[in-house]
Structures are given as structure tokens and as C-alpha cells.
């Protein structure tokens, strides 16, 4: 009887997710129709960079070669790099004849109570204000922007009167481990933050993808700047929550703008999740327990019910839920050029991410929470996440 109850619950949850959760499984938007005068808006891109010499050149080049007719500049904030990040960025700017549109500055030592990225971002935004931009493009050092990406972002913001628009860029997905685990990460992200719900002002759901965020300068000022989220590990979603309290937010996915940061094995993907997963749960043990139980119920339970065959009814319900999750996963696999035959392996991928979430909590309790590039950004004494 218990197996039937578990199977019915899992089947009902997947039916709800597929039909009623904002079509999260298809997050790719139609191109934005430009609004009148949109391309007269001025924009400054701000890039915080810490030891990014391997990826910074293509990122800078892609920004300086944007096909955007309005005023556009780039500010690079060197966050105490010990490699050739600055020199590589300067060389890239000279090669594409854009040195006059690139400003490079060094961030001061990180202040108490700030994460490193947000501290660097704060100083980059302060430098960008001198140009009095209409918009700020907050982007990462590993993002290669399609040549019309800025025009699309500004057109989206202007035509929809959005205060913040953000893209989940196409993540690097070529190696065995990337093809096995990266599409699942994208799937889980949009299941948590369905873009249609993010854009709906009647819903509280708010999110952004930190690699590519365009925000109106006035809207950033209205919420008190990045100072209001200075402790946040998941700063992109924290920023989106703040902005949605005073305006409109939009989130989508891109096939053309991409991250060139490689994940050569499962370990860097694990570290990426372990850095922020427990922060996503508000550092709450209760939320961790509920999350693990939920992942087991909706991802691990269905194949176990089907393969154990303890009851024909339970097995049928498990098969229905397993089929449902596999079908929902297929569009992301297709978009990333991965074999559709990987879809039934989603329960195993979910097990990996569940284990990494538990690992995130363990790191936090050991005083190593939010560890990234030599910094512990969420020590065990961190205050609760702001709303």
C-alpha cells in the first residue's frame, strides 16, 4: 500500500510540474521586438574578474564587438588576480581596437560583511556611474556574448518595461561529465524558477542568472544598490528578488551567448553546487531534510518502484512518473546537443545533485561554506538570507 501511495504522489507531482509549472521545460524565448528609441539607451558593462586569464580575452572581445548602435562601454574590475587577467584583457582590447572603450580598475581589499564578487561589482558600478548609463550589464569574465546580445537585452527591457532582464547563457557542454550533468543543472534551475512565473508580476517568483544581467541604473538605485545584497552567496537571485519588489523582472535562456568555462570532470561541477546549494535553502537544516526527501520522492522513487515490481499498480505509477520526467528533460538535452537516450538517466543525475547539496551543508557546518577561488564566503556564523 505504501508503494502505491508513493507512486501516486510522484506521478501527481510530475503531472503538475509538466502541465502547470509555467512550461519550465521550454525556457527559450522568441527574439525581442525592439521598442522605439531602445538603441539610444546608454549601457556600461561591469565585469568582476579574479584569476580569469584563461577566459577573459574572448569575453572582452565579444563585448567590444557588440552590434549596438547606442553608447556602450565596458568596466573590468580586477579582484586581486594573481595571474595575467589584466594584461590579457588589455591585449584583447587593443587587438579589436576597443581600448578606448575599456576601463580597468583594481578592487580594494574586501570589506567585512561582503562577498568578494559583490565587493568588486560595487566598485565597478561606482566607476560606471561616471558615464551616467541608462542600463548596467552585469556579466561574468567567462561569458562570450553573441554580437547582437546587448541589442536583444535592451530591446527586451524597453519593449516590456522590465527593470531587469537576465539570460541563463549556454553552459559549456562538451566533455563526458558536462554532457551528463550540465543539462540537468539547467533543468533543475528552470524548474525552480520558471521564466513565465518570473515575468508575471502577480507571482512572487524572482530569479536571474548572474552571468548575464541587464538592469536599469535607476532601478538599482531605487533598491539601494548591491549594498543591500552584500552578504548573498546567490547574488543574482537576491538581486532579482529586490528588483521585483519595486518593478518587473524577466528571465530566459540563450543558445547564442555562452560560457566558455570548462568542467573537465565531475569535481568542478560538484564544487559549483556545493558552493551555493545550502545558501539556496537559507542555511536551514529543516529545508535540507525536506529537499532531500522531495528529491528522493520525485526522482529516485519512480525507477525504484518500477524496477522492484512489488506491486503492478505501484510499478505502473512509477513508470508514468519516470516517463514524465524523461519527456520533460528532453528539450534541454536537445538544446545542448546531448543524446535523448540520456533522459531516463535523470534520476541518477538528481542523486548527484542531492549529494552535492548535502555536501554543501557539511561544508557550511565545517566553516567552509561558499568557498570559491580561495575565499570562504559563507562561514557558519553567516546571518539568515535576506528576503
C-alpha positions as CSV (number, residue, x, y, z in Angstrom):
1,X,0.0,0.0,0.0
2,X,2.8,2.4,0.9
3,X,4.4,1.8,-2.5
4,X,1.2,2.8,-4.2
5,X,0.9,5.9,-2.2
6,X,4.5,6.9,-3.0
7,X,3.9,6.1,-6.7
8,X,0.7,8.1,-6.8
9,X,2.4,11.1,-5.2
10,X,5.3,11.0,-7.6
11,X,3.0,10.7,-10.6
12,X,0.8,13.5,-9.4
13,X,3.8,15.8,-8.8
14,X,5.2,15.2,-12.3
15,X,1.8,15.8,-13.9
16,X,1.6,19.1,-12.0
17,X,5.1,20.1,-12.9
18,X,4.7,19.4,-16.6
19,X,1.3,20.9,-17.1
20,X,1.0,23.7,-14.5
21,X,4.5,24.9,-13.6
22,X,4.9,27.6,-16.3
23,X,6.2,25.3,-19.0
24,X,9.6,25.5,-17.3
25,X,10.9,22.7,-19.6
26,X,11.0,25.2,-22.5
27,X,12.7,28.4,-21.3
28,X,13.9,29.7,-24.7
29,X,12.1,32.9,-25.7
30,X,11.3,34.4,-29.1
31,X,13.6,37.2,-30.1
32,X,12.7,40.6,-28.7
33,X,11.0,43.2,-30.8
34,X,12.9,46.4,-30.4
35,X,11.0,49.3,-28.9
36,X,11.1,52.8,-30.4
37,X,14.3,54.5,-29.3
38,X,15.6,51.5,-27.5
39,X,19.0,51.6,-29.1
40,X,19.7,55.2,-28.0
41,X,19.9,53.9,-24.4
42,X,23.4,54.1,-23.0
43,X,24.9,50.9,-21.4
44,X,28.0,50.1,-19.3
45,X,29.1,46.5,-18.8
46,X,30.7,45.7,-15.5
47,X,32.8,42.5,-15.2
48,X,34.3,41.4,-11.8
49,X,37.3,39.2,-12.6
50,X,39.5,37.1,-10.3
51,X,42.2,35.0,-11.9
52,X,40.4,34.7,-15.3
53,X,43.3,35.0,-17.7
54,X,42.2,31.8,-19.4
55,X,38.8,33.1,-20.4
56,X,38.9,36.9,-20.3
57,X,40.1,37.6,-23.8
58,X,37.1,36.1,-25.7
59,X,34.7,37.7,-23.2
60,X,36.2,41.2,-23.6
61,X,36.4,40.8,-27.4
62,X,32.7,39.8,-27.5
63,X,31.7,42.9,-25.6
64,X,33.8,45.4,-27.6
65,X,32.4,43.9,-30.8
66,X,28.7,44.2,-29.9
67,X,26.5,45.4,-32.7
68,X,24.8,48.0,-30.6
69,X,24.2,51.5,-32.0
70,X,23.9,53.2,-28.7
71,X,26.6,54.4,-26.3
72,X,28.4,51.4,-24.8
73,X,31.4,50.9,-22.6
74,X,33.0,48.2,-20.5
75,X,34.4,48.3,-17.0
76,X,36.6,45.4,-15.8
77,X,37.3,45.1,-12.1
78,X,40.4,43.2,-11.2
79,X,39.6,41.3,-8.0
80,X,43.1,40.8,-6.7
81,X,44.1,38.4,-9.5
82,X,47.5,36.7,-9.3
83,X,47.6,35.8,-12.9
84,X,47.7,37.8,-16.1
85,X,44.0,38.7,-16.2
86,X,44.5,42.5,-16.6
87,X,47.3,42.2,-19.2
88,X,45.2,39.6,-21.2
89,X,42.2,41.9,-21.2
90,X,44.3,44.9,-22.3
91,X,45.8,42.9,-25.2
92,X,42.3,41.7,-26.3
93,X,41.0,45.3,-26.3
94,X,44.0,46.5,-28.4
95,X,43.5,43.7,-30.9
96,X,39.9,44.7,-31.6
97,X,40.6,48.4,-31.4
98,X,38.5,48.9,-28.4
99,X,41.0,50.0,-25.7
100,X,39.3,53.5,-25.5
101,X,36.0,51.8,-24.5
102,X,37.5,49.6,-21.8
103,X,38.1,50.9,-18.3
104,X,40.2,48.7,-15.9
105,X,40.4,49.2,-12.2
106,X,41.5,47.3,-9.1
107,X,39.1,46.5,-6.3
108,X,40.3,47.4,-2.8
109,X,40.6,44.7,-0.1
110,X,37.3,43.0,0.5
111,X,35.4,44.8,3.4
112,X,33.9,42.9,6.3
113,X,30.5,41.6,5.6
114,X,30.8,41.4,1.8
115,X,31.4,38.6,-0.7
116,X,34.3,39.1,-3.0
117,X,32.3,39.3,-6.2
118,X,29.8,41.8,-4.9
119,X,32.6,44.0,-3.4
120,X,34.3,44.1,-6.8
121,X,30.9,44.7,-8.5
122,X,30.2,47.6,-6.2
123,X,33.3,49.4,-7.2
124,X,32.8,48.6,-10.9
125,X,29.3,50.1,-10.7
126,X,30.6,53.2,-9.0
127,X,33.1,53.7,-11.9
128,X,30.3,53.0,-14.4
129,X,28.2,55.8,-12.9
130,X,30.6,58.4,-14.2
131,X,29.2,57.7,-17.6
132,X,25.6,58.1,-16.4
133,X,24.3,55.0,-18.2
134,X,20.7,54.1,-18.6
135,X,21.5,50.4,-18.1
136,X,24.2,48.4,-16.5
137,X,25.2,45.0,-17.9
138,X,26.5,42.8,-15.1
139,X,28.3,39.9,-16.6
140,X,31.0,37.3,-15.8
141,X,34.5,37.0,-17.1
142,X,33.8,33.7,-18.9
143,X,30.8,34.8,-20.9
144,X,31.1,35.2,-24.7
145,X,28.2,37.4,-25.9
146,X,26.6,36.9,-29.2
147,X,27.2,40.1,-31.3
148,X,23.5,41.1,-31.0
149,X,23.1,40.1,-27.4
150,X,23.1,43.6,-25.9
151,X,20.7,44.8,-28.5
152,X,18.4,42.0,-27.7
153,X,18.6,42.6,-23.9
154,X,17.9,46.3,-24.3
155,X,15.1,45.7,-26.7
156,X,13.6,43.2,-24.3
157,X,13.8,45.6,-21.4
158,X,12.4,48.6,-23.3
159,X,9.6,46.7,-25.1
160,X,8.4,45.0,-21.9
161,X,9.2,47.8,-19.5
162,X,11.4,45.5,-17.5
163,X,13.7,46.7,-14.8
164,X,15.9,43.7,-15.0
165,X,16.4,41.1,-17.8
166,X,18.6,38.2,-17.5
167,X,19.8,35.2,-19.5
168,X,20.9,31.8,-18.5
169,X,23.7,31.5,-21.0
170,X,24.5,28.3,-22.8
171,X,26.9,26.5,-20.4
172,X,30.0,24.7,-21.7
173,X,28.9,21.1,-22.5
174,X,31.4,19.0,-24.5
175,X,33.1,16.6,-22.2
176,X,31.6,13.4,-20.9
177,X,30.8,14.8,-17.5
178,X,29.5,18.1,-18.8
179,X,27.1,16.3,-21.2
180,X,26.0,14.0,-18.3
181,X,25.5,16.7,-15.7
182,X,25.2,20.2,-17.1
183,X,21.8,19.9,-18.9
184,X,20.4,18.5,-15.6
185,X,21.6,21.7,-13.8
186,X,19.8,23.9,-16.4
187,X,16.7,21.7,-16.0
188,X,16.7,22.0,-12.2
189,X,17.3,25.8,-12.3
190,X,14.3,26.5,-14.5
191,X,12.1,24.0,-12.6
192,X,12.9,26.1,-9.5
193,X,12.4,29.4,-11.4
194,X,10.0,29.1,-14.3
195,X,10.6,32.1,-16.6
196,X,6.9,32.7,-17.1
197,X,6.5,33.0,-13.4
198,X,9.5,35.2,-13.0
199,X,8.0,37.6,-15.6
200,X,4.5,37.5,-14.0
201,X,4.1,40.5,-11.7
202,X,1.3,38.6,-9.8
203,X,3.7,35.9,-8.7
204,X,6.5,36.2,-6.1
205,X,8.9,34.0,-8.0
206,X,12.0,36.1,-8.9
207,X,15.4,35.0,-10.3
208,X,18.2,36.0,-12.5
209,X,21.3,34.2,-13.9
210,X,24.3,36.1,-12.8
211,X,26.4,35.6,-16.0
212,X,24.2,38.0,-17.9
213,X,22.0,40.6,-16.1
214,X,20.9,43.9,-17.6
215,X,19.4,46.3,-15.0
216,X,18.2,49.8,-15.2
217,X,20.5,52.1,-13.3
218,X,17.5,53.9,-11.7
219,X,16.1,50.6,-10.6
220,X,19.4,49.6,-9.0
221,X,19.5,53.0,-7.2
222,X,15.9,52.5,-6.0
223,X,16.7,49.3,-4.2
224,X,19.8,50.8,-2.6
225,X,22.4,49.2,-4.9
226,X,24.3,46.0,-4.4
227,X,24.9,47.1,-0.8
228,X,21.6,45.5,0.0
229,X,22.7,42.1,-1.0
230,X,26.4,42.3,0.0
231,X,26.3,39.0,2.0
232,X,24.5,36.9,-0.5
233,X,26.1,33.9,-2.0
234,X,23.4,33.6,-4.7
235,X,23.6,37.2,-5.5
236,X,21.8,37.1,-8.9
237,X,18.6,35.7,-7.5
238,X,18.8,38.0,-4.4
239,X,19.1,41.0,-6.8
240,X,16.1,39.8,-8.8
241,X,14.0,39.5,-5.6
242,X,14.9,43.0,-4.6
243,X,14.1,44.4,-8.0
244,X,10.8,42.6,-8.3
245,X,9.6,44.3,-5.1
246,X,9.7,47.6,-7.0
247,X,9.5,46.7,-10.7
248,X,9.4,44.0,-13.3
249,X,11.9,41.1,-13.9
250,X,12.4,38.8,-16.9
251,X,14.4,35.6,-17.2
252,X,15.2,33.5,-20.3
253,X,17.7,31.1,-21.8
254,X,20.2,31.7,-24.6
255,X,21.6,29.4,-27.2
256,X,23.9,32.0,-28.8
257,X,25.6,33.7,-25.7
258,X,27.6,31.2,-23.9
259,X,30.0,30.4,-21.0
260,X,33.5,29.1,-22.1
261,X,34.3,27.9,-18.6
262,X,35.1,24.2,-18.9
263,X,34.3,21.5,-16.4
264,X,36.8,18.7,-17.1
265,X,35.4,16.3,-14.6
266,X,32.5,15.9,-12.1
267,X,34.5,17.6,-9.4
268,X,34.2,21.3,-10.5
269,X,30.5,20.7,-11.1
270,X,30.2,19.3,-7.6
271,X,32.1,22.4,-6.2
272,X,29.8,24.7,-8.1
273,X,26.8,23.2,-6.4
274,X,28.4,22.8,-3.0
275,X,29.4,26.5,-3.0
276,X,25.8,27.7,-3.1
277,X,23.2,24.9,-2.6
278,X,22.8,25.3,1.2
279,X,22.6,29.0,0.8
280,X,19.7,28.4,-1.6
281,X,18.0,26.7,1.3
282,X,18.6,29.6,3.6
283,X,21.2,27.5,5.6
284,X,18.2,25.7,7.2
285,X,18.6,22.0,8.3
286,X,14.8,21.6,8.0
287,X,14.8,22.8,4.4
288,X,17.7,20.5,3.7
289,X,15.8,17.5,5.0
290,X,12.6,18.4,3.1
291,X,14.7,19.0,-0.1
292,X,16.4,15.6,0.1
293,X,13.1,13.9,0.8
294,X,11.5,15.7,-2.1
295,X,14.3,14.7,-4.5
296,X,14.1,11.1,-3.4
297,X,10.3,11.0,-3.8
298,X,10.1,12.6,-7.3
299,X,13.3,11.4,-8.9
300,X,14.6,8.3,-7.2
301,X,11.3,6.8,-6.2
302,X,9.8,6.2,-9.6
303,X,12.5,4.0,-11.1
304,X,12.8,2.1,-7.8
305,X,9.0,1.4,-7.8
306,X,9.2,0.2,-11.4
307,X,12.3,-2.0,-11.1
308,X,11.2,-3.5,-7.7
309,X,7.9,-4.6,-9.2
310,X,6.5,-5.1,-5.7
311,X,3.0,-4.1,-7.0
312,X,1.7,-3.8,-10.5
313,X,-0.1,-0.6,-9.6
314,X,2.9,0.9,-7.9
315,X,5.1,-0.1,-10.9
316,X,2.7,1.5,-13.3
317,X,2.7,4.7,-11.3
318,X,6.5,4.6,-11.1
319,X,6.7,4.1,-14.9
320,X,4.4,7.0,-15.5
321,X,6.4,9.4,-13.3
322,X,9.7,8.2,-14.8
323,X,8.4,8.7,-18.3
324,X,7.0,12.1,-17.4
325,X,10.4,13.4,-16.1
326,X,12.2,11.9,-19.0
327,X,9.9,13.7,-21.5
328,X,10.2,17.0,-19.6
329,X,14.0,16.7,-19.7
330,X,14.3,16.0,-23.4
331,X,14.0,19.7,-24.6
332,X,17.1,20.7,-22.6
333,X,19.0,17.7,-23.8
334,X,18.1,18.6,-27.4
335,X,19.1,22.2,-26.9
336,X,22.5,21.1,-25.6
337,X,23.1,18.6,-28.4
338,X,23.1,15.7,-26.0
339,X,21.6,12.2,-26.8
340,X,18.0,11.9,-26.0
341,X,18.8,8.5,-24.6
342,X,20.2,10.3,-21.6
343,X,16.7,11.3,-20.5
344,X,16.0,8.2,-18.5
345,X,19.2,8.8,-16.5
346,X,17.8,11.9,-14.9
347,X,17.2,10.1,-11.5
348,X,21.0,9.3,-11.4
349,X,21.8,13.0,-12.1
350,X,19.3,14.1,-9.5
351,X,21.1,11.8,-7.0
352,X,24.4,13.5,-7.8
353,X,22.9,17.0,-7.2
354,X,21.2,15.8,-4.0
355,X,24.6,14.5,-2.7
356,X,26.3,17.8,-3.6
357,X,23.5,19.7,-1.7
358,X,24.2,17.6,1.4
359,X,27.9,18.3,0.8
360,X,27.2,22.0,0.7
361,X,25.6,21.8,4.1
362,X,28.5,19.8,5.5
363,X,31.0,22.4,4.2
364,X,28.9,25.2,5.8
365,X,28.8,23.5,9.2
366,X,32.6,23.0,8.9
367,X,33.1,26.7,8.4
368,X,33.9,26.3,4.7
369,X,30.6,27.5,3.2
370,X,30.6,29.4,-0.1
371,X,34.2,28.5,-0.8
372,X,35.3,30.0,-4.1
373,X,38.6,31.0,-5.5
374,X,40.4,30.9,-2.2
375,X,37.7,32.6,-0.1
376,X,35.2,31.3,2.4
377,X,32.2,33.5,1.8
378,X,29.6,31.8,4.0
379,X,31.1,31.0,7.4
380,X,29.0,29.1,9.8
381,X,28.1,32.4,11.6
382,X,26.5,33.9,8.5
383,X,23.2,35.6,9.2
384,X,20.0,34.3,7.6
385,X,19.4,35.2,3.9
386,X,17.6,38.4,3.4
387,X,14.1,38.3,1.8
